[in-house]
């Protein structure tokens, strides 16, 4: 081993002893390149940035080469330092650099053709949200360079490309799309869940349905949230008047699209709740007498949603909110009595639950009869219960007053309700006393 290589190893040991990874890049190849040359130039891969590197190895100088960190000239040899691949979502093989631009420039043309020109990533500090993409204003989302090789350096770009496509409402360029589909399993293998969810949270509420559709089409959703992707295999009747079936997954996407259309334009969590609102149908579905049933899917779905959200690293308070919305999303679908309206309005987040019902009905082209009835009577929940109905019905009034059926029973009933509103009657005993007294005073 030549002295420059021994010195290069010593430089790596300095970094290793200080807690930073470092190695001579493709040492056999560099030895072959340097055979017969008097000027030794050796490339080193290391973890620290230039500021840290210059403190550990004081004679290191900054370089104009944007891909290298720094350069050291010592004892007639030149040492160039390059950044190690640091992306958690990169391909494992890229963690070991195999070739650098300087090494490539020193190689004969015929030798270059024999080399695999992969394994050299962009510097860690050169990024930005659009790093790895061509100009996004070109009308489509296109990965820079060779899409497959670009993804190998950072598979998170696949998720980011789908986010851009959903938010900007533009397609993914065909070759980039194929690269994403081909890499779908590697995205799930190498991209940390926290990074995926950080991208997901940057999707606008109005675009979430499209993002989920793209995840499904790219075969990423199937591995990420198989419980939701499996809804594409379940059929249901679209509405009571239409025998045409639809998949539960298609209905889910349509609900996600409809939810932010009115009052909840930017409600990301509410739209996410729509993605999970029917996930329980995967576990409760039964086909009987030519029809699908999904009894108690909302209760089962809330439990399944909690399991999924924990896996996706959601915050505990967001998990509780989404599970609550899934658990009670069916409550406003039925025609409610005054008591039912009061119980509904006592629920947390009831405006979101109403909006989920509206989105569900709109997605199905269903009937608004029950929805409009409940919304009309919602204001009655503000009225004390004793002010809505008298404590005694007509039959009871006739029993306690010995009156025959007739208009006077209705008059007494109305008077009793007014007495309740005025606070003169507060319980059943005082109601009986009131109707008997009213009869004595007004019936001859």
C-alpha positions as CSV (number, residue, x, y, z in Angstrom):
1,X,0.0,0.0,0.0
2,X,1.4,3.4,-1.0
3,X,2.0,6.1,1.5
4,X,-0.9,8.4,0.2
5,X,-3.3,5.5,0.8
6,X,-1.9,5.0,4.3
7,X,-2.4,8.7,5.0
8,X,-5.9,8.6,3.6
9,X,-6.7,5.7,6.0
10,X,-5.3,7.8,8.9
11,X,-7.6,10.7,7.9
12,X,-10.6,8.3,8.0
13,X,-9.5,7.1,11.5
14,X,-9.5,10.7,12.8
15,X,-13.1,11.1,11.7
16,X,-14.1,7.6,13.0
17,X,-12.5,8.3,16.5
18,X,-14.6,11.5,16.6
19,X,-17.9,9.7,15.9
20,X,-18.2,10.2,12.2
21,X,-18.3,7.5,9.5
22,X,-15.6,7.7,6.8
23,X,-14.0,5.4,4.2
24,X,-11.7,5.6,1.2
25,X,-14.1,5.4,-1.8
26,X,-13.6,2.2,-3.9
27,X,-10.0,1.8,-2.9
28,X,-9.2,-1.0,-5.4
29,X,-10.4,1.2,-8.3
30,X,-8.5,4.2,-7.0
31,X,-5.3,2.2,-6.7
32,X,-5.8,1.0,-10.3
33,X,-6.4,4.6,-11.5
34,X,-3.2,5.9,-9.7
35,X,-0.9,3.2,-11.0
36,X,2.1,4.9,-12.7
37,X,1.1,8.4,-11.7
38,X,3.3,10.6,-9.6
39,X,0.5,13.0,-8.4
40,X,-1.6,11.1,-6.0
41,X,-5.3,12.1,-5.6
42,X,-7.5,10.1,-3.3
43,X,-11.2,10.5,-2.7
44,X,-12.7,10.0,0.8
45,X,-16.4,9.7,1.7
46,X,-17.3,11.1,5.1
47,X,-20.3,12.1,7.3
48,X,-19.5,15.6,8.7
49,X,-20.2,18.8,6.8
50,X,-17.3,21.2,5.9
51,X,-17.5,23.2,9.1
52,X,-17.1,20.2,11.3
53,X,-14.6,18.6,8.9
54,X,-12.4,21.8,9.1
55,X,-12.3,21.6,12.9
56,X,-11.2,17.9,12.9
57,X,-8.7,18.3,10.0
58,X,-7.6,22.0,10.2
59,X,-5.9,22.2,6.8
60,X,-8.9,21.2,4.8
61,X,-10.0,24.0,2.4
62,X,-13.3,24.8,0.8
63,X,-13.7,23.7,-2.8
64,X,-15.5,25.2,-5.8
65,X,-16.7,21.7,-6.7
66,X,-20.3,21.7,-5.5
67,X,-20.4,18.0,-5.0
68,X,-17.3,17.7,-2.8
69,X,-17.2,18.9,0.8
70,X,-13.6,20.0,0.9
71,X,-10.0,19.4,-0.3
72,X,-6.7,18.7,1.6
73,X,-3.3,19.0,0.0
74,X,-0.6,17.4,2.1
75,X,2.8,15.7,1.5
76,X,2.4,16.0,-2.3
77,X,-1.0,14.2,-2.3
78,X,-4.5,15.6,-2.8
79,X,-7.4,14.3,-0.7
80,X,-11.0,15.2,-1.7
81,X,-13.8,14.7,0.8
82,X,-17.3,13.8,-0.4
83,X,-20.6,13.5,1.5
84,X,-21.8,10.1,2.5
85,X,-25.4,9.2,1.4
86,X,-27.4,10.3,4.4
87,X,-31.0,9.9,3.2
88,X,-32.8,7.3,5.3
89,X,-35.0,6.6,2.3
90,X,-32.2,5.9,-0.1
91,X,-31.3,2.4,-1.5
92,X,-29.0,0.5,0.8
93,X,-26.4,0.1,-1.9
94,X,-26.0,3.8,-2.2
95,X,-24.7,4.1,1.4
96,X,-21.4,3.0,-0.1
97,X,-20.0,5.4,-2.7
98,X,-18.4,3.6,-5.6
99,X,-17.3,6.4,-7.9
100,X,-16.9,10.2,-7.9
101,X,-16.7,12.8,-10.7
102,X,-13.0,13.1,-10.1
103,X,-12.4,9.4,-10.4
104,X,-14.5,9.3,-13.5
105,X,-12.5,12.1,-15.1
106,X,-9.3,10.2,-14.5
107,X,-10.5,7.1,-16.2
108,X,-10.0,6.1,-19.8
109,X,-13.1,6.3,-22.0
110,X,-13.3,2.6,-22.5
111,X,-13.0,2.0,-18.8
112,X,-15.9,4.4,-18.1
113,X,-18.2,2.2,-20.2
114,X,-17.5,-0.8,-18.0
115,X,-18.3,1.0,-14.8
116,X,-21.7,1.2,-13.1
117,X,-22.1,4.9,-12.8
118,X,-24.4,4.8,-9.8
119,X,-23.8,5.5,-6.1
120,X,-23.0,9.2,-6.2
121,X,-25.7,11.3,-4.6
122,X,-26.2,15.1,-4.4
123,X,-24.7,16.8,-1.3
124,X,-27.0,16.6,1.7
125,X,-27.2,20.4,2.0
126,X,-28.0,21.1,-1.7
127,X,-31.6,20.1,-1.4
128,X,-34.9,21.9,-1.3
129,X,-38.4,20.7,-1.8
130,X,-37.9,20.4,-5.6
131,X,-34.5,18.7,-5.4
132,X,-34.7,15.7,-7.7
133,X,-37.4,17.1,-10.0
134,X,-37.4,18.9,-13.3
135,X,-39.2,22.3,-13.5
136,X,-42.7,21.6,-12.0
137,X,-44.2,24.4,-14.1
138,X,-43.8,22.3,-17.2
139,X,-47.3,20.8,-16.9
140,X,-46.3,17.5,-15.4
141,X,-44.3,16.1,-12.5
142,X,-41.0,14.7,-13.8
143,X,-38.2,13.2,-11.9
144,X,-34.8,14.6,-12.8
145,X,-32.3,12.6,-14.8
146,X,-33.0,8.9,-15.1
147,X,-36.1,8.4,-12.9
148,X,-35.1,5.0,-11.6
149,X,-31.7,6.1,-10.6
150,X,-33.0,9.3,-9.1
151,X,-35.4,7.3,-6.9
152,X,-32.6,5.0,-5.9
153,X,-31.0,7.9,-4.1
154,X,-34.1,8.9,-2.3
155,X,-37.3,6.8,-2.5
156,X,-39.2,9.5,-0.6
157,X,-39.3,11.4,-3.9
158,X,-41.9,8.9,-5.1
159,X,-44.3,10.1,-2.3
160,X,-43.4,13.7,-3.0
161,X,-44.1,13.3,-6.7
162,X,-47.6,12.0,-5.9
163,X,-48.1,14.9,-3.5
164,X,-47.1,17.4,-6.2
165,X,-49.4,15.7,-8.7
166,X,-52.4,15.9,-6.3
167,X,-51.8,19.4,-5.1
168,X,-51.0,20.9,-8.5
169,X,-53.6,18.8,-10.3
170,X,-51.2,17.8,-13.0
171,X,-50.2,14.3,-14.2
172,X,-46.9,12.4,-13.4
173,X,-44.7,12.1,-16.5
174,X,-45.0,8.5,-17.9
175,X,-41.4,7.4,-17.3
176,X,-41.4,8.9,-13.8
177,X,-44.7,7.1,-13.1
178,X,-43.3,3.8,-14.2
179,X,-40.3,4.3,-12.0
180,X,-42.6,5.0,-9.1
181,X,-44.6,1.9,-9.7
182,X,-41.5,-0.3,-10.1
183,X,-40.2,1.1,-6.9
184,X,-43.4,0.8,-4.8
185,X,-42.1,-2.0,-2.6
186,X,-38.8,-0.3,-2.0
187,X,-40.7,2.9,-1.0
188,X,-42.3,0.8,1.7
189,X,-39.1,-0.9,2.6
190,X,-36.8,2.1,2.9
191,X,-38.8,5.2,3.6
192,X,-39.5,5.9,7.3
193,X,-43.1,6.1,8.1
194,X,-42.6,9.5,9.7
195,X,-41.3,10.9,6.4
196,X,-44.2,9.5,4.4
197,X,-46.7,11.1,6.8
198,X,-44.8,14.4,6.7
199,X,-45.4,14.5,3.0
200,X,-49.0,13.3,3.4
201,X,-49.8,16.2,5.8
202,X,-48.7,18.6,3.2
203,X,-51.5,17.5,0.8
204,X,-54.4,20.0,0.8
205,X,-57.7,18.7,2.1
206,X,-59.3,19.3,-1.3
207,X,-56.6,17.1,-2.9
208,X,-56.5,14.2,-0.4
209,X,-58.8,12.0,-2.4
210,X,-56.6,12.3,-5.5
211,X,-53.4,11.6,-3.5
212,X,-55.0,8.5,-2.0
213,X,-56.1,7.4,-5.6
214,X,-52.5,7.9,-6.8
215,X,-51.1,5.9,-3.9
216,X,-53.5,3.1,-4.8
217,X,-52.7,3.3,-8.5
218,X,-48.9,3.2,-7.7
219,X,-49.5,0.1,-5.5
220,X,-48.1,1.9,-2.5
221,X,-51.4,2.2,-0.6
222,X,-51.8,-1.6,-0.7
223,X,-48.7,-2.0,1.5
224,X,-49.2,1.2,3.5
225,X,-52.8,0.8,4.5
226,X,-54.0,-2.5,3.2
227,X,-57.3,-2.2,5.1
228,X,-58.3,0.8,3.0
229,X,-57.0,-0.6,-0.3
230,X,-58.9,-3.8,0.2
231,X,-62.2,-1.8,0.1
232,X,-61.8,-1.9,-3.7
233,X,-62.7,-5.6,-3.5
234,X,-66.1,-5.0,-1.8
235,X,-69.2,-4.0,-3.6
236,X,-72.2,-2.1,-2.2
237,X,-75.4,-0.7,-3.6
238,X,-74.9,3.0,-4.4
239,X,-78.3,4.2,-3.0
240,X,-81.8,2.9,-2.3
241,X,-83.1,3.9,-5.7
242,X,-80.2,2.7,-7.8
243,X,-79.3,-1.0,-8.1
244,X,-76.0,-0.2,-9.8
245,X,-73.2,-1.4,-7.5
246,X,-70.0,0.5,-6.7
247,X,-66.9,-0.5,-4.7
248,X,-66.6,0.8,-1.2
249,X,-63.2,2.2,-2.1
250,X,-64.7,4.3,-5.0
251,X,-67.3,5.6,-2.6
252,X,-64.6,6.4,0.0
253,X,-62.7,8.5,-2.5
254,X,-65.9,10.3,-3.6
255,X,-66.7,11.1,0.1
256,X,-63.2,12.5,0.5
257,X,-63.8,14.7,-2.5
258,X,-67.2,16.0,-1.3
259,X,-66.3,16.7,2.3
260,X,-64.2,19.9,1.8
261,X,-66.6,21.4,-0.8
262,X,-68.7,23.6,1.6
263,X,-67.9,24.8,5.1
264,X,-64.8,22.6,5.9
265,X,-62.5,23.6,3.0
266,X,-59.3,23.2,4.9
267,X,-60.3,20.4,7.3
268,X,-57.4,17.9,6.8
269,X,-58.4,15.7,9.7
270,X,-62.1,15.7,8.8
271,X,-61.2,14.6,5.2
272,X,-58.9,11.9,6.6
273,X,-61.8,10.7,8.7
274,X,-63.8,10.2,5.5
275,X,-61.0,7.9,4.3
276,X,-61.6,5.6,7.3
277,X,-65.3,6.0,7.8
278,X,-66.2,2.8,5.9
279,X,-63.1,0.8,6.7
280,X,-65.1,-1.4,9.1
281,X,-67.1,-2.7,6.1
282,X,-64.1,-5.0,5.3
283,X,-64.8,-6.8,8.6
284,X,-68.6,-6.6,8.8
285,X,-69.6,-7.2,5.2
286,X,-72.1,-10.1,4.5
287,X,-73.9,-11.0,1.3
288,X,-77.4,-12.3,2.0
289,X,-80.5,-12.6,-0.2
290,X,-78.7,-10.8,-3.0
291,X,-77.7,-7.7,-0.9
292,X,-74.7,-6.6,1.0
293,X,-75.0,-5.7,4.7
294,X,-72.5,-4.0,6.9
295,X,-74.1,-3.9,10.3
296,X,-72.2,-2.0,13.0
297,X,-69.4,-1.1,10.6
298,X,-69.0,2.3,12.3
299,X,-68.2,0.7,15.7
300,X,-65.8,-1.9,14.2
301,X,-64.3,0.7,11.9
302,X,-63.4,3.0,14.9
303,X,-61.4,0.2,16.4
304,X,-59.6,-0.7,13.1
305,X,-58.9,3.0,12.5
306,X,-57.1,3.3,15.9
307,X,-54.9,0.4,15.0
308,X,-54.0,1.9,11.6
309,X,-53.4,5.4,12.9
310,X,-51.0,4.1,15.6
311,X,-49.1,2.3,12.8
312,X,-49.0,5.6,10.8
313,X,-47.5,7.4,13.8
314,X,-50.4,9.9,14.3
315,X,-50.5,12.0,17.4
316,X,-52.6,10.5,20.2
317,X,-55.1,13.5,20.2
318,X,-55.6,13.1,16.4
319,X,-56.1,9.4,16.8
320,X,-58.9,10.0,19.4
321,X,-60.5,12.6,17.1
322,X,-60.5,10.5,14.0
323,X,-61.8,7.4,15.8
324,X,-64.6,9.5,17.4
325,X,-65.6,10.7,14.0
326,X,-65.6,7.2,12.5
327,X,-67.5,5.8,15.5
328,X,-70.4,8.3,15.3
329,X,-70.5,9.1,11.5
330,X,-73.8,7.2,11.1
331,X,-75.7,9.0,13.9
332,X,-77.1,11.9,11.7
333,X,-78.1,9.5,8.9
334,X,-81.4,8.5,10.7
335,X,-84.4,10.7,11.4
336,X,-83.9,11.7,15.0
337,X,-86.4,12.5,17.7
338,X,-86.0,15.5,20.0
339,X,-84.2,13.3,22.4
340,X,-82.0,11.9,19.6
341,X,-81.2,15.4,18.4
342,X,-80.1,16.4,22.0
343,X,-77.9,13.3,22.3
344,X,-76.3,14.1,18.9
345,X,-75.7,17.7,19.7
346,X,-74.0,16.6,23.0
347,X,-71.4,14.7,20.9
348,X,-68.0,16.4,20.4
349,X,-67.4,17.6,16.9
350,X,-71.0,17.3,15.9
351,X,-70.6,19.9,13.0
352,X,-68.0,17.6,11.5
353,X,-70.3,14.7,11.9
354,X,-73.0,16.6,10.0
355,X,-70.6,17.4,7.2
356,X,-69.5,13.8,7.0
357,X,-73.2,12.8,6.6
358,X,-73.7,15.5,3.9
359,X,-70.6,14.3,2.0
360,X,-71.8,10.6,2.2
361,X,-75.3,11.5,0.9
362,X,-73.8,13.6,-1.9
363,X,-71.4,10.9,-2.9
364,X,-74.3,8.5,-3.3
365,X,-76.8,10.9,-4.9
366,X,-78.9,9.9,-1.9
367,X,-82.0,11.4,-0.3
368,X,-81.6,14.5,2.0
369,X,-85.0,13.9,3.7
370,X,-83.7,12.7,7.0
371,X,-80.7,15.1,6.9
372,X,-82.9,18.1,6.3
373,X,-85.3,17.0,9.0
374,X,-82.5,16.7,11.5
375,X,-80.9,20.0,10.6
376,X,-84.3,21.8,10.9
377,X,-84.9,20.3,14.4
378,X,-81.3,20.9,15.6
379,X,-82.3,24.3,16.9
380,X,-84.9,22.7,19.1
381,X,-82.0,21.2,21.1
382,X,-81.3,24.7,22.5
383,X,-84.8,24.7,24.0
384,X,-85.2,23.0,27.5
385,X,-86.9,19.7,27.1
386,X,-89.8,20.6,29.4
387,X,-90.6,23.4,26.9
388,X,-91.1,21.1,24.0
389,X,-93.8,18.7,25.2
390,X,-96.2,18.9,28.1
391,X,-95.6,16.5,31.0
392,X,-99.1,14.9,30.4
393,X,-100.5,13.7,27.1
394,X,-104.1,13.9,26.2
395,X,-105.0,10.5,27.5
396,X,-103.4,11.3,30.9
397,X,-105.2,14.7,31.1
398,X,-108.6,12.9,30.5
399,X,-107.7,10.3,33.2
400,X,-106.8,12.9,35.8
401,X,-109.7,15.3,35.0
402,X,-112.4,12.8,34.1
403,X,-113.0,14.8,30.9
404,X,-114.4,13.1,27.8
405,X,-112.5,13.5,24.5
406,X,-113.0,16.9,23.0
407,X,-111.5,20.4,22.4
408,X,-111.1,21.2,26.1
409,X,-108.4,18.4,26.4
410,X,-106.3,20.2,23.8
411,X,-106.9,23.6,25.5
412,X,-105.7,22.2,28.8
413,X,-102.7,20.5,27.1
414,X,-101.6,23.9,25.7
415,X,-102.1,25.6,29.0
416,X,-100.0,23.0,30.7
417,X,-97.1,23.5,28.2
418,X,-97.3,27.3,28.8
419,X,-97.2,26.7,32.5
420,X,-94.1,24.6,32.1
421,X,-92.4,27.3,30.0
422,X,-93.2,29.9,32.7
423,X,-91.7,27.6,35.3
424,X,-95.0,27.2,37.2
425,X,-95.0,23.5,36.6
426,X,-91.8,21.5,37.1
427,X,-92.7,17.9,37.7
428,X,-95.4,15.3,37.2
429,X,-97.1,16.0,40.5
430,X,-97.5,19.7,39.9
431,X,-98.7,18.9,36.3
432,X,-101.6,16.8,37.7
433,X,-102.5,19.6,40.2
434,X,-102.4,22.2,37.4
435,X,-104.7,20.3,35.0
436,X,-107.3,19.6,37.8
437,X,-107.2,23.1,38.9
438,X,-107.6,24.4,35.3
439,X,-110.6,22.2,34.8
440,X,-112.3,23.5,37.9
441,X,-111.8,27.1,36.9
442,X,-112.7,26.8,33.2
443,X,-115.2,24.0,32.8
444,X,-118.7,24.7,34.0
